[in-house]
Amino acid sequence: MKKGKILLFTTDFPPSKGGGICTHSHFMVESLRQLSWDFTVLSEYYIPSSKEEIDDYITKNGYNIYKLPESPSFYTLLKKVFFCLKIHRQYKPDIIIGTGRHPSWFAAIVSFLTRTPLVTIGHGTEFTEKTSEKDFKRNKLAYGKSDLLIAISEHTKNVVLGAGIKPKKIEVIHNAANEKNFHKIDPELIKIFIEQKRLSGKKIILTCGSLSERKGQRVIINSLPIVLKEIPNAVYVAVGFPNKKDEFLQLAKELTVDDKVLFPGIIDQNELLLWLNACDLFAMTSVNNNGDYEGFGIAVLEAALCGKTALVSDNGGLKEAVINLKTGIVVKENDVTATANALINLFSNEAKLQTLSDMAYKNTLETGTYSIKGKEYDKVLAELIKK
C-alpha cells in the first residue's frame, strides 16, 4: 500500500549526469520508493538528456519524468505554470517537493494554487548566489511558504535563517551515499587497476567533482611542491568534468608538478568505483567562490563507503561530512600550508590513516547510507501528511 504521492520539482535528474542536486533527487526517489512512496518528477535537466534517454530511463524505472519547458518570457512562464498545474491535476499528489532554486519557485506556485503541502530542500548556494536583485525576494516567498524545509547541513540551515526565510518548520537531514553503488571491492581488482594506471607504489590523493574554483583542486595542486618534499611518491588524481583542466594543468607545469597530476575527465560508475578503492586518501578542499559553496559533501560519504578517509576544508557544510580527527581531517579553507601539512602527516602515519579510514567506513555505513537517510525523510514526510 502506497504511503503517499509526491510531485518532485528538481533542477536535474537521471539519466542526466548532473551534480549534487541530481544525486540528491535520485536519492529521495529511490530510497522513498523502497518505503512505499510514489513519485512523479518534473526536471529542468540542467545537463541536457535526450528524449530517447529519458524514455528509456522511465521504462526501466517505472515512474514518470517530465522535462520542464524553458521560460525566457512572460508568455512561456505562464505556459510553464499551466504545464505544471496540468501534471498536478493528472497526478493528484499528497506532497510537493522543490529542490534547486528555480524548481522550488515553481513548486511553491503550484502548492499555493492547489493547497498542496510544500516541502523544499535547502542545499546552500540558492540562498547566497544572486543572478538578479529579485532572487532573494523570490526565495523568501517560495521557501518561506514551505510547510517543511529540509536543510542538508546545519550550515545551510543557518544560512536560510540568516536570510530571513521563515518556513513553518525546518529540519536538518544530511545527504546520503548510495551503498549499492559505492562499496569495497576485491583487492586483486584494485591491484590490477593500479598497475594498469602505472601507479604502483604511489600514494594516491583523489578528488571527484567538476574541475572548478569551488571544488578546490587548485589548493591541492598548490600544496604538492610542499608535499612532495616529504612524500615523493604522492600523486594527485582529479576526476570530473574538465572545465578548468587547461588552467590547472598550466598551474601544475609552473610548479613543476605536472607529472604528479592526472585528470581522467568524466568516467563511468565502474571506473569511479575503482578509483575510490584504489586511492589512499580522498580530498575535497572546496572554497567559497563568490557565494558558491559546498552545502555538504556527498562524495566524501561515497569515498568512505569504499573504505577511505577524507581531507576536507572547513568550507560551508562540507566539514559536517566528517567527524574531525575521527573519520577525517578538517583544514582551513584555501590554506595551502595547512593542507600540505595534513597530507604529509597522514601519509607519514599509516596506522593513523588506516584508523581514520576504518572509522569513516563504519560511521557512514551506520549513519549515512540511502537506506538510513531515506527513513529520516520517510518519518518527516509521513508526519506532514498526518497533519
SVG drawing of the C-alpha trace seen along z (x, -y; Angstrom):
<svg xmlns="http://www.w3.org/2000/svg" viewBox="-7 -44 69 55">
<polyline fill="none" stroke="black" stroke-width="0.4" points="0.0,0.0 1.4,-3.4 2.0,-5.9 1.5,-8.9 2.2,-10.5 5.0,-13.1 5.4,-15.5 9.1,-16.4 10.3,-19.6 14.1,-19.4 16.9,-21.2 18.3,-17.9 17.6,-14.2 18.9,-11.0 19.6,-10.0 21.4,-13.3 24.9,-13.2 24.4,-16.3 25.9,-17.3 24.7,-17.3 21.1,-18.2 20.8,-15.5 22.3,-12.9 20.1,-14.1 16.9,-14.0 17.8,-10.4 18.4,-9.5 15.0,-10.8 13.1,-9.0 15.0,-5.7 15.0,-5.5 11.4,-6.6 10.0,-4.4 11.5,-1.5 9.4,-2.7 6.2,-2.7 6.1,-6.3 5.1,-7.1 6.8,-9.7 6.3,-11.8 9.3,-14.0 9.4,-17.4 13.0,-18.3 14.7,-21.2 17.6,-18.9 20.3,-21.4 22.7,-19.0 20.5,-18.0 19.3,-14.5 17.7,-13.4 14.1,-12.3 15.3,-8.8 17.5,-8.6 14.6,-9.9 12.1,-7.4 14.5,-4.5 15.1,-5.5 11.3,-5.8 10.8,-2.3 13.5,-0.8 12.5,-2.5 8.7,-2.7 7.8,-6.3 7.1,-9.4 9.7,-12.1 8.7,-15.3 11.1,-17.9 10.1,-21.3 9.8,-23.8 12.1,-26.8 10.5,-30.2 12.6,-33.1 9.5,-35.3 6.3,-36.1 4.2,-34.1 6.4,-31.0 6.5,-31.5 2.7,-31.2 2.8,-28.2 5.3,-26.5 3.0,-27.2 0.0,-25.8 2.0,-22.7 2.9,-22.1 -0.7,-22.5 -1.7,-20.1 0.7,-17.4 -0.6,-18.1 -4.2,-17.7 -3.4,-14.4 -1.3,-13.0 -3.0,-14.4 0.0,-14.4 -0.2,-14.5 3.0,-16.4 5.0,-18.7 8.8,-18.8 11.0,-21.5 14.8,-21.2 17.0,-23.7 16.2,-27.4 14.0,-27.7 12.2,-24.4 11.4,-25.4 9.8,-28.6 7.5,-26.7 6.8,-24.1 5.7,-27.0 3.4,-28.5 1.7,-25.1 1.5,-24.4 -0.1,-27.8 -2.6,-27.4 -3.6,-23.9 -3.2,-24.0 -0.9,-21.0 1.7,-20.7 5.1,-22.1 8.5,-20.7 11.6,-22.4 15.2,-21.2 17.9,-23.7 21.3,-22.9 23.2,-26.2 24.1,-28.3 20.5,-29.0 20.5,-31.4 23.8,-33.1 24.3,-33.3 22.4,-36.2 21.7,-36.3 19.2,-39.3 18.1,-41.7 14.8,-39.8 16.3,-36.4 16.4,-36.8 12.8,-38.2 11.6,-35.2 13.5,-32.9 11.8,-34.5 8.4,-34.0 8.9,-30.4 11.0,-28.9 9.1,-30.9 5.9,-29.2 7.3,-25.8 5.4,-23.6 8.8,-21.9 12.2,-23.0 14.9,-20.2 18.4,-21.7 21.2,-19.3 23.5,-20.7 23.5,-22.8 25.4,-25.4 22.7,-25.6 20.1,-25.9 21.9,-28.8 22.2,-30.4 18.4,-30.0 17.5,-31.6 20.1,-34.3 18.5,-35.2 15.3,-36.0 13.5,-32.9 10.9,-31.6 9.3,-28.3 6.7,-26.7 9.2,-24.0 12.9,-23.4 14.8,-20.1 18.4,-19.1 18.9,-15.8 22.5,-15.3 23.0,-14.0 23.4,-10.2 25.6,-7.9 24.3,-5.0 25.6,-1.8 24.7,0.2 26.9,-1.8 29.8,-2.6 31.4,0.2 34.7,2.0 35.8,4.3 38.2,7.2 41.8,6.1 43.1,8.1 40.9,5.9 42.4,2.8 45.9,4.1 45.3,4.8 43.7,1.3 46.6,-0.5 49.1,1.4 47.1,0.5 47.3,-3.1 51.0,-2.8 50.6,-4.0 52.1,-1.0 53.8,-2.2 52.2,-5.7 50.3,-7.5 47.1,-8.5 45.2,-11.6 41.8,-11.6 39.2,-14.3 35.9,-13.8 34.0,-16.7 33.8,-19.2 37.2,-21.0 36.3,-24.4 37.3,-27.1 34.7,-26.0 35.9,-22.4 39.3,-23.5 41.5,-21.3 43.8,-24.4 44.5,-24.1 45.8,-20.5 47.9,-21.4 49.5,-24.3 50.2,-22.1 52.1,-19.4 55.5,-21.1 55.5,-21.0 54.0,-17.5 56.5,-16.0 59.5,-17.1 58.3,-14.7 56.2,-12.2 58.0,-12.0 55.7,-9.2 52.5,-11.2 50.2,-11.8 47.0,-13.7 44.1,-12.4 41.3,-14.9 38.3,-13.1 35.5,-15.2 34.2,-17.4 37.3,-19.2 36.1,-22.8 39.4,-24.2 41.7,-21.3 44.0,-23.5 44.2,-26.2 45.0,-23.7 47.5,-21.8 49.3,-25.1 49.5,-25.8 50.9,-22.3 53.6,-23.0 54.5,-26.3 55.0,-24.5 56.9,-21.6 54.5,-19.0 52.6,-18.3 54.0,-14.7 52.3,-14.2 48.8,-15.3 46.2,-13.3 42.9,-14.5 40.9,-11.4 37.9,-13.6 34.4,-12.2 34.4,-8.5 31.7,-5.8 30.5,-4.4 32.7,-1.3 35.9,-3.3 34.8,-5.7 34.4,-2.8 37.9,-1.6 39.5,-5.0 37.8,-5.3 39.0,-1.9 42.5,-2.5 43.2,-5.8 44.9,-6.2 43.1,-9.3 40.1,-11.3 40.4,-15.1 37.7,-17.8 39.3,-21.2 36.4,-23.3 36.4,-27.1 33.7,-29.7 33.7,-31.2 31.6,-34.4 28.8,-32.8 29.1,-29.4 30.0,-27.0 29.6,-23.3 26.3,-22.7 27.5,-19.3 29.8,-16.7 28.2,-13.6 31.4,-12.5 33.1,-12.3 30.5,-9.7 30.9,-7.8 34.6,-7.6 34.0,-6.4 31.8,-3.5 34.9,-2.5 36.9,-2.5 38.7,-5.9 39.0,-8.7 38.9,-12.3 40.7,-15.6 38.2,-18.4 38.2,-22.2 36.0,-24.0 34.0,-25.4 30.2,-25.7 28.6,-22.4 31.4,-20.3 33.0,-19.9 29.9,-18.2 30.6,-15.3 33.4,-14.1 33.9,-13.9 37.2,-15.8 40.1,-13.6 37.8,-10.6 36.6,-9.9 38.5,-12.6 40.6,-15.7 39.3,-19.3 41.7,-22.1 41.2,-25.8 39.6,-26.8 42.1,-27.8 45.1,-27.2 47.8,-25.6 50.3,-25.1 47.7,-23.5 46.5,-21.3 50.1,-20.2 50.9,-19.5 47.8,-17.4 48.6,-15.3 52.2,-14.8 51.0,-13.9 48.6,-11.3 50.9,-9.7 53.7,-9.6 51.5,-7.7 50.0,-4.6 48.3,-3.5 46.5,-6.8 45.4,-6.8 44.0,-3.3 42.2,-4.1 40.6,-7.1 39.6,-5.1 38.1,-2.3 36.1,-4.7 34.9,-6.6 33.6,-3.4 31.9,-2.2 30.3,-5.6 28.9,-6.1 27.5,-2.6 25.7,-3.3 24.5,-6.8 25.0,-8.0 23.5,-5.5 20.4,-5.8 18.5,-3.3 19.2,-5.1 18.6,-8.6 15.6,-7.5 14.0,-6.5 14.6,-10.0 12.8,-11.5 10.0,-8.9 9.4,-10.0 9.1,-13.7 7.0,-13.3 4.6,-10.9 4.2,-13.4 3.4,-16.1 0.7,-14.1 -0.7,-13.1 -1.1,-16.8"/>
</svg>
